[in-house]
């Protein structure tokens, strides 16, 4: 019995050592919703270090997060909620961003549900109760309250770590006329929305709304956009639930193509939270988004609302 306990204790020690070795020997770690038999490391998925160096020759650039010393260089986090079933997400999100005092200047929470009550709002959160269920609210209601120029709109089913947020801020400070994000999609030569395409077949890149960092002036432009564009995201309209594509068009007309930073290089990662009732689970999602991109191209022609990115390269957020 005693020898069996010693063996188990020894195996436990070995497992701890293996986990520590894996995490410290890898540069990519992705959190999943919960641990499984095939993913036993407490919800952490590990990828081994890449052998290819990050240099301009292979279209890669390292981004090292800066230390933020001035308040004006911080960010306002804009979170919009609707679904009461995600109330546990909100508490975790509020707690996480409130701890980022050296990076996050303010957290603005917009509740879009006109019928259901919002979750408990802790002290330190700026709360807005929307008068209309409009997906554009996250771009049009928050900026008048923001004390800084950088606004991060982020979904309520993900959490971003502070190092990755600082990498995003660094790229926005270098070029305020763009969207900095973590998830890229594409517009093909026919104007359709697409996931992965050969570069030669791609007209432009998009940043999806899950995580978007923009300058305040682009939120102001969203508020001033013409009525047809603003209303295109409402239920039953051509860009229903595609407010992020509309924002790509608004920024694209004013600035340059987006910048995408990888979200899976440890420890500067974005983690996932439960996402019940997500709109992108709908099978018609891709067709709906293609209809929206094609409509925006026609609406704004001859100017293209989706310019190509300034540089097609992979940006990696690296710890000092």
SERO-4910 file (N, C-alpha, C, O; in steps of 0.05 Angstrom, whole numbers):
BEGIN
 pado doro    nc1    nc2    nc3   cac1   cac2   cac3    cc1    cc2    cc3    oc1    oc2    oc3
  Unk    A     17    -24      0      0      0      0     17     25      0     13     44    -16
  Unk    A     37     25     18     55     48     20     71     52     -5     74     74    -15
  Unk    A     81     29    -16     96     31    -41     79     41    -64     88     56    -81
  Unk    A     53     33    -64     35     43    -85     31     73    -83     30     87   -103
  Unk    A     28     83    -58     25    112    -54     50    127    -64     48    148    -76
  Unk    A     73    115    -57     98    128    -66    100    129    -97    109    149   -108
  Unk    A     91    108   -109     92    107   -139     73    128   -150     81    142   -169
  Unk    A     49    130   -139     30    151   -148     41    179   -144     39    196   -161
  Unk    A     54    183   -120     65    209   -115     88    216   -134     91    238   -144
  Unk    A    104    195   -140    125    199   -160    115    206   -187    126    223   -201
  Unk    A     94    191   -196     82    197   -222     70    225   -223     72    239   -243
  Unk    A     58    234   -200     47    261   -199     69    282   -202     65    302   -216
  Unk    A     92    277   -189    114    296   -191    125    297   -219    131    318   -230
  Unk    A    127    273   -232    136    272   -260    117    288   -278    126    302   -296
  Unk    A     91    284   -274     71    298   -290     74    328   -287     72    343   -307
  Unk    A     78    338   -263     81    367   -258    106    377   -273    105    398   -285
  Unk    A    128    361   -271    152    369   -285    148    370   -315    158    388   -328
  Unk    A    134    350   -325    129    349   -354    112    373   -363    118    386   -383
  Unk    A     92    380   -347     75    403   -354     91    429   -354     89    445   -373
  Unk    A    107    433   -333    124    457   -332    143    458   -355    147    479   -367
  Unk    A    155    435   -362    174    434   -385    160    441   -411    171    456   -427
  Unk    A    136    430   -415    122    435   -440    115    464   -443    119    476   -464
  Unk    A    103    476   -421     95    504   -423    119    522   -427    117    542   -442
  Unk    A    141    517   -414    165    534   -417    180    529   -442    196    545   -450
  Unk    A    174    507   -456    188    500   -481    172    506   -505    180    500   -528
  Unk    A    148    518   -501    130    523   -524    125    553   -527    127    568   -507
  Unk    A    119    561   -551    112    589   -554     84    593   -563     75    616   -568
  Unk    A     68    572   -564     40    574   -571     24    557   -552     27    533   -551
  Unk    A      6    569   -537    -12    555   -519    -40    567   -523    -44    591   -521
  Unk    A    -60    550   -528    -87    559   -533   -105    547   -511   -106    523   -508
  Unk    A   -120    564   -497   -139    555   -477   -164    545   -491   -174    558   -509
  Unk    A   -175    523   -482   -200    513   -491   -221    517   -469   -214    525   -447
  Unk    A   -246    510   -475   -267    515   -456   -264    499   -430   -269    509   -408
  Unk    A   -255    474   -433   -251    456   -409   -233    433   -417   -231    426   -440
  Unk    A   -219    422   -397   -201    399   -403   -217    375   -412   -240    370   -403
  Unk    A   -205    359   -429   -217    334   -439   -196    312   -437   -173    317   -430
  Unk    A   -204    287   -444   -186    265   -443   -163    269   -463   -140    262   -458
  Unk    A   -169    281   -486   -149    286   -507   -134    312   -502   -115    318   -516
  Unk    A   -143    327   -482   -131    353   -476   -130    356   -446   -145    372   -434
  Unk    A   -111    342   -433   -113    339   -404   -100    361   -388   -104    362   -363
  Unk    A    -86    380   -400    -71    400   -385    -89    423   -376    -83    446   -381
  Unk    A   -111    416   -362   -128    436   -350   -138    456   -370   -138    480   -364
  Unk    A   -145    447   -394   -156    465   -414   -136    480   -430   -143    499   -444
  Unk    A   -111    471   -429    -90    485   -444    -80    467   -467    -72    444   -462
  Unk    A    -81    477   -491    -71    462   -514    -44    473   -522    -40    497   -524
  Unk    A    -25    455   -525      3    463   -529     13    457   -557      6    436   -568
  Unk    A     28    476   -569     40    472   -595     70    476   -592     78    496   -579
  Unk    A     86    459   -604    115    462   -600    126    486   -614    114    497   -633
  Unk    A    149    495   -605    162    519   -616    166    515   -646    173    494   -656
  Unk    A    161    537   -661    165    536   -690    195    538   -696    210    552   -682
  Unk    A    203    525   -717    232    524   -724    239    548   -742    263    555   -744
  Unk    A    220    560   -755    225    581   -774    228    607   -759    211    615   -743
  Unk    A    250    621   -764    255    647   -751    235    668   -761    226    666   -784
  Unk    A    228    687   -743    210    708   -751    227    731   -762    240    745   -747
  Unk    A    226    736   -788    241    757   -801    226    767   -825    208    754   -835
  Unk    A    234    790   -836    220    802   -859    220    783   -883    201    785   -900
  Unk    A    240    765   -886    240    748   -909    217    728   -910    208    721   -932
  Unk    A    207    720   -887    184    702   -887    159    716   -878    140    704   -868
  Unk    A    158    742   -884    134    758   -879    124    756   -850    100    752   -845
  Unk    A    142    759   -832    135    757   -803    149    780   -788    171    787   -795
  Unk    A    135    790   -768    146    812   -752    139    807   -723    115    803   -717
  Unk    A    159    809   -705    153    807   -677    144    833   -666    154    855   -673
  Unk    A    124    832   -648    114    856   -635    119    852   -605    108    833   -593
  Unk    A    135    870   -593    141    867   -564    123    888   -549    125    912   -555
  Unk    A    107    879   -530     89    897   -516    104    918   -500    123    911   -486
  Unk    A     96    943   -503    109    965   -489     98    967   -460     76    958   -454
  Unk    A    115    979   -443    105    988   -417     89   1014   -421     99   1032   -435
  Unk    A     66   1016   -409     49   1040   -413     52   1058   -388     46   1049   -366
  Unk    A     62   1082   -392     66   1100   -369     47   1124   -369     42   1136   -348
  Unk    A     35   1130   -392     17   1153   -394    -12   1144   -396    -18   1124   -410
  Unk    A    -29   1158   -383    -58   1150   -384    -69   1151   -412    -85   1134   -419
  Unk    A    -60   1171   -428    -71   1174   -455    -64   1152   -473    -75   1149   -495
  Unk    A    -44   1135   -465    -37   1112   -482    -52   1087   -474    -48   1066   -487
  Unk    A    -70   1089   -455    -85   1065   -447   -110   1062   -465   -113   1076   -485
  Unk    A   -127   1043   -458   -149   1035   -476   -175   1035   -460   -175   1029   -436
  Unk    A   -196   1041   -474   -223   1037   -463   -234   1011   -475   -235   1007   -499
  Unk    A   -242    993   -457   -254    967   -465   -284    971   -468   -297    978   -448
  Unk    A   -295    965   -491   -324    967   -496   -335    939   -499   -328    924   -518
  Unk    A   -353    932   -481   -366    905   -481   -396    909   -484   -407    926   -470
  Unk    A   -408    894   -502   -437    896   -506   -450    869   -500   -441    849   -510
  Unk    A   -471    870   -484   -484    845   -477   -514    845   -484   -526    866   -487
  Unk    A   -525    821   -486   -553    817   -492   -565    793   -478   -588    793   -468
  Unk    A   -549    771   -477   -559    745   -468   -555    741   -438   -532    740   -429
  Unk    A   -576    739   -422   -573    734   -393   -559    708   -387   -548    705   -365
  Unk    A   -559    689   -405   -546    663   -399   -515    666   -398   -502    647   -390
  Unk    A   -505    689   -406   -476    693   -405   -468    709   -380   -446    721   -380
  Unk    A   -485    710   -360   -479    727   -337   -453    719   -323   -439    736   -312
  Unk    A   -447    693   -323   -422    685   -310   -398    695   -326   -377    701   -314
  Unk    A   -401    696   -352   -379    708   -369   -374    736   -360   -350    744   -357
  Unk    A   -395    752   -356   -391    780   -351   -376    785   -325   -359    802   -323
  Unk    A   -382    769   -304   -368    773   -279   -338    766   -282   -321    780   -271
  Unk    A   -332    746   -297   -304    739   -302   -290    760   -319   -267    767   -314
  Unk    A   -304    770   -339   -293    791   -356   -288    817   -340   -267    829   -342
  Unk    A   -308    826   -325   -305    850   -309   -281    848   -290   -264    866   -289
  Unk    A   -279    825   -276   -258    821   -257   -230    822   -271   -211    834   -261
  Unk    A   -228    810   -294   -203    809   -308   -193    836   -318   -170    844   -313
  Unk    A   -211    851   -331   -203    877   -342   -200    898   -320   -183    916   -324
  Unk    A   -214    896   -298   -210    915   -276   -182    912   -264   -172    931   -252
  Unk    A   -170    889   -266   -143    885   -256   -121    897   -274    -99    901   -265
  Unk    A   -128    903   -299   -108    914   -318   -106    944   -315   -110    958   -335
  Unk    A   -101    954   -291   -102    982   -286    -81    998   -301    -85   1022   -307
  Unk    A    -59    986   -308    -38   1000   -323    -42   1000   -353    -28   1014   -368
  Unk    A    -62    986   -362    -68    984   -391    -96    993   -398   -100   1007   -418
  Unk    A   -115    986   -381   -143    993   -386   -151   1018   -370   -149   1018   -345
  Unk    A   -159   1039   -383   -167   1063   -370   -196   1062   -360   -203   1073   -340
  Unk    A   -213   1048   -376   -241   1048   -370   -254   1024   -383   -246   1014   -404
  Unk    A   -275   1014   -370   -291    992   -381   -320   1002   -385   -332   1010   -365
  Unk    A   -330   1001   -409   -357   1010   -415   -374    986   -422   -367    971   -441
  Unk    A   -395    981   -408   -413    958   -413   -440    968   -423   -454    983   -409
  Unk    A   -447    959   -447   -473    966   -459   -491    942   -459   -485    921   -469
  Unk    A   -515    946   -447   -535    924   -446   -556    930   -468   -570    949   -466
  Unk    A   -557    912   -487   -574    916   -511   -602    903   -509   -618    907   -526
  Unk    A   -606    888   -488   -632    874   -485   -652    893   -472   -649    901   -449
  Unk    A   -674    899   -486   -694    917   -476   -713    904   -457   -728    918   -443
  Unk    A   -715    878   -457   -735    863   -441   -723    850   -416   -737    849   -396
  Unk    A   -698    841   -417   -686    827   -394   -668    847   -380   -655    864   -392
  Unk    A   -666    842   -353   -648    859   -337   -619    851   -341   -613    828   -346
  Unk    A   -601    870   -338   -572    864   -342   -561    849   -318   -574    847   -297
  Unk    A   -537    837   -321   -525    824   -298   -516    845   -277   -518    869   -282
  Unk    A   -507    835   -254   -497    854   -234   -472    868   -244   -453    856   -254
  Unk    A   -472    895   -241   -451    911   -251   -433    920   -227   -443    934   -210
  Unk    A   -408    911   -226   -391    919   -203   -382    948   -205   -385    961   -226
  Unk    A   -373    958   -183   -362    985   -182   -338    987   -202   -323    968   -205
  Unk    A   -335   1010   -214   -313   1014   -233   -321   1010   -262   -304   1014   -280
  Unk    A   -345   1001   -267   -355    996   -294   -374   1018   -302   -392   1025   -287
  Unk    A   -369   1030   -326   -388   1050   -336   -410   1035   -351   -405   1021   -370
  Unk    A   -435   1039   -343   -457   1024   -353   -475   1041   -371   -482   1063   -364
  Unk    A   -483   1030   -394   -502   1043   -412   -525   1023   -418   -520   1001   -427
  Unk    A   -549   1032   -412   -573   1016   -419   -583   1027   -446   -594   1049   -448
  Unk    A   -580   1011   -467   -587   1019   -494   -618   1023   -496   -633   1009   -484
  Unk    A   -625   1043   -512   -653   1048   -517   -664   1032   -541   -688   1030   -545
  Unk    A   -645   1021   -557   -653   1005   -580   -633    982   -583   -609    986   -579
  Unk    A   -643    959   -591   -625    936   -596   -612    939   -623   -623    930   -643
  Unk    A   -589    952   -623   -575    958   -648   -546    949   -644   -533    959   -626
  Unk    A   -537    932   -662   -509    922   -660   -489    945   -663   -466    942   -654
  Unk    A   -496    967   -676   -478    989   -679   -474   1005   -653   -458   1023   -651
  Unk    A   -490    998   -632   -487   1012   -607   -459   1012   -595   -450   1032   -583
  Unk    A   -445    990   -599   -418    988   -587   -399   1008   -600   -378   1014   -589
  Unk    A   -405   1017   -624   -388   1036   -638   -398   1065   -635   -383   1084   -638
  Unk    A   -424   1069   -629   -435   1096   -629   -441   1107   -601   -443   1131   -598
  Unk    A   -444   1090   -581   -452   1099   -554   -429   1103   -535   -431   1119   -517
  Unk    A   -407   1089   -539   -386   1089   -519   -366   1112   -523   -356   1123   -503
  Unk    A   -360   1120   -547   -338   1139   -551   -342   1166   -538   -322   1178   -530
  Unk    A   -366   1176   -534   -368   1202   -520   -359   1200   -491   -352   1221   -479
  Unk    A   -359   1177   -480   -352   1173   -452   -323   1165   -448   -312   1166   -426
  Unk    A   -309   1158   -470   -281   1149   -468   -263   1173   -463   -265   1194   -476
  Unk    A   -244   1169   -445   -224   1190   -438   -199   1187   -454   -182   1204   -454
  Unk    A   -197   1165   -469   -173   1160   -485   -181   1155   -514   -205   1151   -520
  Unk    A   -161   1154   -532   -167   1151   -561   -170   1123   -570   -184   1118   -591
  Unk    A   -159   1103   -556   -160   1075   -565   -184   1061   -553   -188   1061   -528
  Unk    A   -201   1050   -569   -225   1035   -560   -224   1006   -570   -222   1001   -594
  Unk    A   -225    988   -551   -226    959   -558   -255    949   -555   -266    949   -533
  Unk    A   -267    940   -577   -293    927   -576   -287    897   -577   -273    887   -594
  Unk    A   -298    883   -557   -291    854   -555   -316    839   -546   -332    849   -530
  Unk    A   -320    815   -557   -344    799   -551   -344    789   -523   -324    789   -509
  Unk    A   -368    780   -514   -371    771   -487   -366    741   -484   -374    729   -464
  Unk    A   -353    728   -504   -346    700   -501   -316    695   -504   -307    673   -509
  Unk    A   -301    717   -500   -272    714   -500   -259    733   -479   -272    752   -470
  Unk    A   -234    727   -472   -219    743   -454   -191    747   -467   -179    728   -476
  Unk    A   -181    772   -467   -155    777   -478   -136    783   -455   -142    797   -436
  Unk    A   -112    772   -456    -92    776   -436    -78    803   -441    -77    814   -463
  Unk    A    -67    814   -419    -57    841   -420    -34    845   -439    -33    866   -453
  Unk    A    -16    826   -441      7    828   -460     -2    831   -489      8    847   -504
  Unk    A    -22    814   -496    -32    815   -524    -47    842   -529    -44    853   -550
  Unk    A    -61    852   -509    -75    878   -512    -54    900   -516    -58    918   -532
  Unk    A    -32    898   -502    -11    919   -505      3    917   -533     10    937   -544
  Unk    A      5    893   -543     16    890   -571     -3    903   -591      6    917   -609
  Unk    A    -29    899   -587    -49    912   -604    -47    942   -602    -48    956   -623
  Unk    A    -44    953   -578    -42    981   -574    -17    992   -588    -18   1014   -600
  Unk    A      5    978   -586     29    987   -599     25    990   -629     34   1010   -641
  Unk    A     12    971   -642      8    973   -671    -12    996   -678     -9   1009   -698
  Unk    A    -32   1000   -661    -50   1022   -666    -37   1049   -663    -42   1068   -678
  Unk    A    -19   1052   -643     -5   1077   -639     14   1082   -663     19   1106   -669
  Unk    A     23   1061   -676     40   1065   -700     23   1074   -724     33   1087   -742
  Unk    A     -2   1066   -725    -19   1072   -747    -48   1074   -738    -62   1054   -736
  Unk    A    -57   1098   -732    -84   1102   -721   -106   1099   -742   -130   1099   -735
  Unk    A    -98   1098   -768   -118   1097   -790   -124   1069   -798   -127   1063   -822
  Unk    A   -127   1051   -779   -132   1023   -786   -147   1010   -763   -153   1022   -743
  Unk    A   -154    984   -768   -165    967   -747   -144    947   -740   -132    934   -758
  Unk    A   -138    943   -715   -120    922   -706   -137    900   -693   -153    906   -675
  Unk    A   -134    876   -703   -151    854   -693   -136    828   -691   -112    826   -696
  Unk    A   -151    807   -683   -138    781   -679   -150    759   -698   -139    737   -699
  Unk    A   -171    766   -713   -184    746   -730   -188    758   -757   -205    776   -760
  Unk    A   -174    749   -777   -177    760   -804   -195    742   -822   -194    718   -820
  Unk    A   -210    755   -838   -225    742   -859   -219    757   -885   -202    775   -886
  Unk    A   -232    750   -907   -225    761   -933   -249    769   -950   -271    759   -945
  Unk    A   -244    786   -968   -263    792   -990   -250    784  -1016   -228    793  -1023
  Unk    A   -263    766  -1030   -251    755  -1055   -256    774  -1078   -269    795  -1075
  Unk    A   -246    767  -1101   -248    785  -1124   -276    790  -1134   -281    809  -1148
  Unk    A   -295    772  -1126   -323    776  -1133   -338    792  -1111   -362    796  -1114
  Unk    A   -324    800  -1090   -336    815  -1069   -349    798  -1047   -362    809  -1030
  Unk    A   -344    772  -1048   -356    754  -1028   -339    751  -1003   -314    754  -1005
  Unk    A   -351    746   -981   -337    741   -955   -326    713   -955   -339    694   -963
  Unk    A   -301    710   -946   -288    684   -946   -270    681   -923   -262    701   -910
  Unk    A   -263    656   -916   -245    650   -894   -216    650   -904   -202    671   -902
  Unk    A   -206    628   -915   -179    626   -924   -177    624   -954   -190    607   -966
  Unk    A   -162    643   -966   -159    644   -995   -130    647  -1002   -114    657   -986
  Unk    A   -123    637  -1026    -96    643  -1036    -94    673  -1039   -113    687  -1048
  Unk    A    -71    684  -1032    -67    713  -1033    -74    725  -1060    -85    748  -1060
  Unk    A    -69    712  -1082    -74    723  -1108   -104    726  -1113   -112    742  -1130
  Unk    A   -120    710  -1099   -149    711  -1103   -163    730  -1084   -187    733  -1085
  Unk    A   -148    743  -1066   -159    759  -1045   -158    789  -1052   -136    799  -1059
  Unk    A   -180    802  -1051   -181    831  -1056   -173    847  -1031   -158    866  -1033
  Unk    A   -182    838  -1008   -177    853   -983   -181    834   -959   -192    812   -961
  Unk    A   -171    844   -936   -175    830   -911   -195    845   -894   -200    870   -897
  Unk    A   -208    831   -876   -226    842   -857   -218    833   -829   -205    812   -826
  Unk    A   -226    848   -809   -223    840   -781   -251    835   -770   -268    853   -772
  Unk    A   -256    811   -760   -283    806   -749   -286    818   -722   -267    824   -708
  Unk    A   -311    822   -714   -318    837   -690   -311    825   -664   -315    838   -643
  Unk    A   -302    800   -663   -295    787   -637   -276    804   -621   -278    805   -597
  Unk    A   -256    816   -634   -236    833   -621   -226    854   -640   -211    847   -659
  Unk    A   -234    879   -637   -226    900   -655   -216    925   -639   -230    934   -621
  Unk    A   -193    934   -646   -182    958   -633   -181    980   -654   -169    977   -675
  Unk    A   -193   1003   -647   -194   1026   -666   -190   1052   -651   -192   1054   -627
  Unk    A   -183   1072   -667   -181   1099   -656   -210   1110   -652   -228   1103   -667
  Unk    A   -213   1127   -633   -239   1139   -626   -252   1153   -650   -276   1152   -653
  Unk    A   -235   1165   -668   -247   1179   -690   -263   1161   -709   -282   1171   -722
  Unk    A   -257   1136   -710   -272   1118   -727   -299   1110   -714   -318   1105   -728
  Unk    A   -300   1110   -688   -326   1107   -674   -343   1131   -680   -367   1129   -684
  Unk    A   -330   1155   -680   -345   1179   -686   -356   1179   -715   -378   1188   -720
  Unk    A   -340   1168   -734   -349   1165   -761   -372   1146   -763   -390   1150   -780
  Unk    A   -373   1125   -747   -395   1106   -747   -421   1120   -739   -442   1115   -750
  Unk    A   -419   1138   -719   -442   1152   -710   -452   1171   -731   -476   1177   -733
  Unk    A   -434   1182   -748   -441   1201   -768   -447   1188   -795   -454   1202   -814
  Unk    A   -445   1162   -797   -450   1148   -823   -478   1153   -832   -496   1158   -817
  Unk    A   -482   1151   -859   -508   1157   -870   -529   1137   -860   -522   1114   -852
  Unk    A   -554   1145   -860   -575   1129   -848   -578   1102   -860   -583   1082   -846
  Unk    A   -574   1100   -886   -576   1074   -900   -556   1054   -889   -562   1031   -885
  Unk    A   -531   1063   -886   -510   1046   -876   -515   1038   -847   -513   1015   -839
  Unk    A   -523   1058   -830   -528   1053   -802   -550   1032   -798   -549   1014   -781
  Unk    A   -571   1034   -814   -594   1017   -811   -591    990   -825   -608    972   -822
  Unk    A   -570    987   -841   -566    962   -855   -560    938   -837   -563    915   -846
  Unk    A   -553    943   -812   -547    921   -793   -571    912   -777   -570    892   -763
  Unk    A   -594    926   -780   -617    919   -764   -630    893   -774   -624    884   -797
  Unk    A   -647    881   -758   -659    856   -764   -675    858   -791   -691    875   -794
  Unk    A   -669    839   -809   -683    837   -834   -669    853   -856   -678    852   -879
  Unk    A   -648    869   -849   -634    885   -869   -611    870   -881   -604    848   -871
  Unk    A   -598    881   -901   -578    868   -917   -553    860   -900   -540    840   -906
  Unk    A   -546    876   -880   -523    870   -864   -530    863   -835   -516    870   -816
  Unk    A   -553    850   -832   -562    842   -805   -540    827   -791   -529    807   -801
  Unk    A   -534    836   -766   -513    823   -749   -485    824   -762   -468    809   -754
  Unk    A   -481    841   -781   -455    844   -794   -443    872   -789   -430    884   -806
  Unk    A   -447    882   -765   -438    909   -758   -408    911   -760   -397    932   -766
  Unk    A   -393    889   -755   -364    889   -757   -355    894   -786   -335    908   -791
  Unk    A   -370    882   -805   -363    887   -833   -368    916   -841   -352    928   -855
  Unk    A   -390    927   -831   -396    955   -836   -374    973   -824   -366    993   -837
  Unk    A   -364    966   -800   -342    982   -789   -316    979   -805   -302    999   -807
  Unk    A   -311    956   -816   -288    953   -833   -290    971   -857   -270    983   -866
  Unk    A   -314    974   -868   -318    992   -891   -315   1021   -883   -302   1036   -898
  Unk    A   -325   1029   -860   -323   1057   -850   -294   1064   -846   -285   1086   -854
  Unk    A   -279   1046   -833   -250   1051   -829   -235   1050   -855   -217   1066   -860
  Unk    A   -242   1031   -872   -228   1028   -898   -230   1052   -916   -211   1059   -930
  Unk    A   -253   1065   -915   -257   1089   -931   -241   1112   -921   -233   1130   -937
  Unk    A   -235   1112   -895   -220   1134   -883   -190   1129   -880   -174   1147   -880
  Unk    A   -182   1103   -879   -155   1097   -873   -143   1075   -890   -145   1076   -915
  Unk    A   -131   1055   -877   -117   1034   -892   -128   1007   -884   -145   1004   -866
  Unk    A   -118    986   -897   -126    959   -891   -118    951   -863   -101    964   -850
  Unk    A   -131    930   -852   -127    922   -824   -100    909   -818    -86    900   -836
  Unk    A    -94    907   -792    -71    893   -782    -80    870   -764    -97    874   -747
  Unk    A    -70    846   -769    -77    822   -753    -53    813   -737    -32    809   -748
  Unk    A    -58    808   -711    -37    797   -694    -46    769   -685    -69    765   -679
  Unk    A    -27    751   -684    -33    724   -675    -42    724   -646    -31    739   -630
  Unk    A    -62    707   -640    -74    707   -614    -67    682   -597    -79    677   -576
  Unk    A    -47    666   -607    -42    640   -594    -13    636   -587     -4    613   -585
  Unk    A      2    658   -582     30    655   -574     32    660   -544     28    683   -535
  Unk    A     37    640   -529     38    642   -500     59    661   -490     81    661   -501
  Unk    A     54    677   -469     29    679   -454     10    700   -464    -11    706   -451
  Unk    A     16    712   -486     -1    734   -497    -23    722   -515    -21    722   -539
  Unk    A    -44    712   -502    -64    697   -516    -92    708   -511    -96    724   -492
  Unk    A   -111    700   -527   -139    705   -522   -152    678   -515   -148    659   -529
  Unk    A   -167    678   -493   -180    653   -484   -209    654   -490   -221    675   -494
  Unk    A   -221    630   -491   -249    627   -498   -267    623   -473   -258    612   -453
  Unk    A   -291    633   -475   -311    630   -454   -336    617   -467   -338    616   -492
  Unk    A   -354    606   -451   -378    594   -463   -393    614   -480   -394    638   -474
  Unk    A   -405    605   -502   -419    623   -521   -446    612   -530   -450    606   -553
  Unk    A   -465    608   -511   -491    599   -519   -506    619   -537   -502    643   -533
  Unk    A   -521    609   -555   -538    626   -573   -522    645   -590   -531    666   -597
  Unk    A   -498    636   -598   -482    653   -615   -494    656   -643   -503    636   -655
  Unk    A   -494    680   -655   -506    684   -681   -490    671   -703   -502    663   -724
  Unk    A   -464    668   -700   -448    657   -722   -450    627   -724   -438    615   -741
  Unk    A   -467    615   -706   -472    586   -708   -492    580   -730   -496    557   -738
  Unk    A   -505    600   -741   -526    597   -761   -513    588   -788   -492    598   -796
  Unk    A   -526    569   -801   -515    558   -826   -514    578   -849   -498    576   -867
  Unk    A   -532    598   -848   -534    618   -869   -514    641   -864   -515    661   -878
  Unk    A   -498    638   -844   -480    660   -835   -462    670   -858   -459    694   -863
  Unk    A   -449    651   -872   -430    658   -893   -444    673   -916   -434    693   -926
  Unk    A   -468    663   -924   -483    676   -946   -491    704   -938   -490    723   -954
  Unk    A   -500    707   -913   -509    733   -903   -486    754   -904   -489    777   -912
  Unk    A   -462    745   -896   -439    763   -895   -430    770   -923   -420    792   -928
  Unk    A   -431    751   -942   -424    756   -969   -444    777   -982   -435    795   -996
  Unk    A   -469    774   -975   -489    794   -985   -482    822   -975   -485    841   -989
  Unk    A   -472    823   -950   -465    849   -939   -441    861   -952   -441    884   -959
  Unk    A   -420    845   -956   -395    856   -968   -401    866   -997   -391    887  -1005
  Unk    A   -417    850  -1012   -423    858  -1039   -440    884  -1040   -436    901  -1057
  Unk    A   -459    886  -1021   -476    910  -1020   -459    935  -1013   -463    956  -1025
  Unk    A   -441    932   -994   -424    955   -986   -406    964  -1009   -401    988  -1013
  Unk    A   -395    945  -1024   -379    952  -1047   -395    968  -1068   -386    988  -1078
  Unk    A   -420    959  -1072   -437    973  -1091   -445   1000  -1080   -447   1020  -1095
  Unk    A   -451   1002  -1055   -460   1026  -1042   -439   1048  -1044   -445   1072  -1048
  Unk    A   -414   1041  -1040   -392   1061  -1038   -377   1064  -1064   -358   1081  -1065
  Unk    A   -383   1049  -1085   -367   1052  -1109   -369   1080  -1121   -390   1093  -1117
  Unk    A   -348   1090  -1134   -325   1075  -1144   -303   1070  -1124   -284   1056  -1129
  Unk    A   -305   1082  -1099   -285   1078  -1079   -289   1051  -1065   -312   1045  -1058
  Unk    A   -268   1036  -1062   -271   1010  -1049   -270   1014  -1018   -251   1026  -1008
  Unk    A   -289   1003  -1004   -289   1005   -975   -271    985   -961   -268    985   -937
  Unk    A   -259    967   -977   -242    946   -966   -214    947   -978   -208    931   -996
  Unk    A   -197    965   -969   -170    967   -981   -153    944   -972   -158    932   -951
  Unk    A   -133    936   -988   -115    915   -980    -99    924   -956    -95    947   -952
  Unk    A    -88    905   -940    -72    912   -917    -46    925   -926    -36    921   -948
  Unk    A    -35    942   -909    -10    956   -916     13    936   -921     29    941   -939
  Unk    A     13    915   -906     34    894   -910     22    867   -903     10    864   -882
  Unk    A     25    848   -921     15    821   -915     37    806   -900     55    794   -911
  Unk    A     35    808   -873     54    794   -857     41    785   -831     19    794   -824
  Unk    A     54    767   -818     44    756   -793     57    770   -770     81    771   -768
  Unk    A     41    782   -753     51    796   -729     48    778   -705     27    767   -699
  Unk    A     71    774   -691     71    757   -668     77    773   -643     97    788   -642
  Unk    A     60    770   -623     64    784   -597     83    768   -579     75    746   -570
  Unk    A    106    779   -574    127    764   -560    133    777   -534    134    801   -531
  Unk    A    138    760   -513    146    770   -487    175    779   -488    191    767   -502
  Unk    A    181    800   -474    209    809   -472    227    788   -460    251    792   -458
***
